[in-house]
Amino acid sequence: MTEPAHLAAIRASYDAVAADYLRLVVPPEGMDPVSRAMLAAFAELVRESGGGEVADLGCGPGRVTAYLSGLGLRAFGVDVSGEMVALARRAYPRLRFLHGSMGALDLPDGALGGILAWYSVHHTPTSQLPGLFAEFARVLAPGGHLLLGGHVGEAQLLRPTQAYGHPVSYASHLVPAGHLAELLEQAGFTVTTRLEQPHPQRENRSHACLLAQAPGRR
């Protein structure tokens, strides 16, 4: 099967920037208090729901995966970039990191107690978000938890040519947080919390966190 063009661009771009991404991006311990609080709340919700494995989708070099592990979760990472997965495996050899796409997970139905998608969904074309969220719903156990964090804004397509000091070919597809919430609801999730923080330098852009829960057992 031919790989979708946007996935090929994400893989090539993050393979190229991996080492400098690790050097330049703030680790979880240095995140703003709201982001760290949302990660902690997510971890507590998963633990209170009986645990289960948690997938960090778009895990990059694995630092957030390790942070979740430190919060008491059985976390593993998945990333489409082989270079990112290699960095993660070297840094955290006791954790599991898989090379793959978040839109086609090699996991059985209902396998996970939680999913974290942290600053990774915005690379997915907006038209493909319903399918992506359906895949999240498929692999979550009934009542499982999802934390989605990332860039939001008025609908726009951004095509940077440079990032982290390297040429890149991926795109960022920004949509309003409300639209993400609607798409999650359409996929069967119940959105329980939605927080937005204005971008400090750019108008019409925000950072958003959405907590959602998969349908419970009937």
LINCOR-V332152 format. One record per residue. N is the residue number from 0. RES is the residue in three letters. PSI is psi in whole degrees, 0 to 359 (none if undefined). D_LAST is the distance of its C-alpha to the last C-alpha in Angstrom with 2 decimals. Layout:
# LINCOR-V332152
((N/RES/PSI/D_LAST) (N/RES/PSI/D_LAST))
This chain:
# LINCOR-V332152
((0/MET/135/36.56) (1/THR/133/38.35) (2/GLU/135/36.95) (3/PRO/144/36.15) (4/ALA/322/39.10) (5/HIS/328/37.24) (6/LEU/320/35.94) (7/ALA/320/39.48) (8/ALA/319/40.82) (9/ILE/313/38.37) (10/ARG/309/39.20) (11/ALA/319/42.94) (12/SER/313/43.03) (13/TYR/334/41.14) (14/ASP/319/43.08) (15/ALA/323/46.21) (16/VAL/357/45.32) (17/ALA/308/43.50) (18/ALA/318/46.31) (19/ASP/330/47.22) (20/TYR/313/43.61) (21/LEU/323/43.37) (22/ARG/326/46.63) (23/LEU/332/45.99) (24/VAL/136/42.35) (25/VAL/133/41.69) (26/PRO/166/39.71) (27/PRO/323/36.64) (28/GLU/339/38.91) (29/GLY/3/40.94) (30/MET/164/38.18) (31/ASP/156/38.23) (32/PRO/324/36.64) (33/VAL/316/33.77) (34/SER/316/32.67) (35/ARG/324/32.95) (36/ALA/323/31.01) (37/MET/320/28.11) (38/LEU/319/28.15) (39/ALA/319/28.26) (40/ALA/317/25.38) (41/PHE/313/23.25) (42/ALA/318/24.33) (43/GLU/319/23.54) (44/LEU/317/19.98) (45/VAL/316/19.37) (46/ARG/317/21.12) (47/GLU/337/19.26) (48/SER/6/15.85) (49/GLY/6/17.28) (50/GLY/228/19.53) (51/GLY/158/19.26) (52/GLU/150/21.76) (53/VAL/128/22.58) (54/ALA/126/24.29) (55/ASP/102/27.10) (56/LEU/124/27.44) (57/GLY/48/31.01) (58/CYS/345/32.14) (59/GLY/224/35.85) (60/PRO/8/38.09) (61/GLY/4/35.30) (62/ARG/323/36.28) (63/VAL/325/32.97) (64/THR/313/31.20) (65/ALA/324/33.64) (66/TYR/316/33.10) (67/LEU/320/29.35) (68/SER/320/30.37) (69/GLY/339/32.70) (70/LEU/9/29.89) (71/GLY/14/28.28) (72/LEU/151/25.88) (73/ARG/79/25.91) (74/ALA/144/26.91) (75/PHE/163/28.37) (76/GLY/153/29.84) (77/VAL/133/29.93) (78/ASP/147/32.75) (79/VAL/343/34.44) (80/SER/118/37.86) (81/GLY/326/39.43) (82/GLU/320/41.89) (83/MET/316/39.22) (84/VAL/320/37.43) (85/ALA/317/40.86) (86/LEU/316/41.55) (87/ALA/317/38.25) (88/ARG/323/38.83) (89/ARG/320/42.36) (90/ALA/326/41.44) (91/TYR/71/38.43) (92/PRO/343/39.00) (93/ARG/350/36.50) (94/LEU/163/33.58) (95/ARG/131/32.13) (96/PHE/129/32.82) (97/LEU/143/32.00) (98/HIS/113/33.86) (99/GLY/179/31.56) (100/SER/136/30.00) (101/MET/342/26.95) (102/GLY/353/26.21) (103/ALA/75/26.09) (104/LEU/138/24.83) (105/ASP/64/25.62) (106/LEU/146/22.32) (107/PRO/163/19.54) (108/ASP/138/16.06) (109/GLY/24/14.08) (110/ALA/340/17.39) (111/LEU/145/17.86) (112/GLY/339/17.04) (113/GLY/157/19.05) (114/ILE/132/21.29) (115/LEU/126/24.58) (116/ALA/94/26.42) (117/TRP/106/29.62) (118/TYR/46/32.29) (119/SER/334/31.42) (120/VAL/334/29.38) (121/HIS/349/32.44) (122/HIS/353/34.14) (123/THR/128/31.64) (124/PRO/140/32.94) (125/THR/322/31.07) (126/SER/341/30.44) (127/GLN/359/28.54) (128/LEU/320/26.20) (129/PRO/318/23.36) (130/GLY/322/23.48) (131/LEU/313/23.77) (132/PHE/330/20.74) (133/ALA/323/18.73) (134/GLU/319/20.03) (135/PHE/314/19.01) (136/ALA/325/15.37) (137/ARG/316/15.66) (138/VAL/349/17.04) (139/LEU/140/14.94) (140/ALA/156/12.31) (141/PRO/129/8.90) (142/GLY/2/10.42) (143/GLY/162/13.81) (144/HIS/145/16.82) (145/LEU/132/19.44) (146/LEU/117/22.94) (147/LEU/123/25.09) (148/GLY/141/28.73) (149/GLY/192/31.69) (150/HIS/135/34.30) (151/VAL/167/33.59) (152/GLY/181/36.01) (153/GLU/140/37.15) (154/ALA/119/36.41) (155/GLN/155/39.04) (156/LEU/122/39.82) (157/LEU/131/41.80) (158/ARG/81/43.81) (159/PRO/149/45.58) (160/THR/344/48.38) (161/GLN/145/48.63) (162/ALA/137/46.28) (163/TYR/31/47.04) (164/GLY/14/50.56) (165/HIS/153/49.73) (166/PRO/141/49.42) (167/VAL/160/45.85) (168/SER/3/44.45) (169/TYR/168/40.80) (170/ALA/156/39.69) (171/SER/129/37.58) (172/HIS/98/35.44) (173/LEU/135/34.99) (174/VAL/160/32.67) (175/PRO/149/31.92) (176/ALA/325/29.16) (177/GLY/325/27.71) (178/HIS/320/27.46) (179/LEU/317/25.64) (180/ALA/318/23.10) (181/GLU/318/22.75) (182/LEU/323/22.30) (183/LEU/317/19.59) (184/GLU/320/17.70) (185/GLN/332/18.34) (186/ALA/0/16.86) (187/GLY/357/13.48) (188/PHE/156/14.52) (189/THR/116/15.01) (190/VAL/117/18.67) (191/THR/334/19.34) (192/THR/138/23.04) (193/ARG/120/25.85) (194/LEU/140/29.37) (195/GLU/140/32.50) (196/GLN/127/35.93) (197/PRO/144/38.93) (198/HIS/133/40.71) (199/PRO/336/43.96) (200/GLN/341/46.21) (201/ARG/127/44.65) (202/GLU/155/43.99) (203/ASN/20/40.92) (204/ARG/146/38.99) (205/SER/166/36.59) (206/HIS/133/34.50) (207/ALA/149/30.84) (208/CYS/129/27.87) (209/LEU/123/24.30) (210/LEU/133/21.43) (211/ALA/157/17.98) (212/GLN/137/14.46) (213/ALA/158/12.05) (214/PRO/142/8.60) (215/GLY/179/6.39) (216/ARG/143/3.77) (217/ARG/none/0.00))
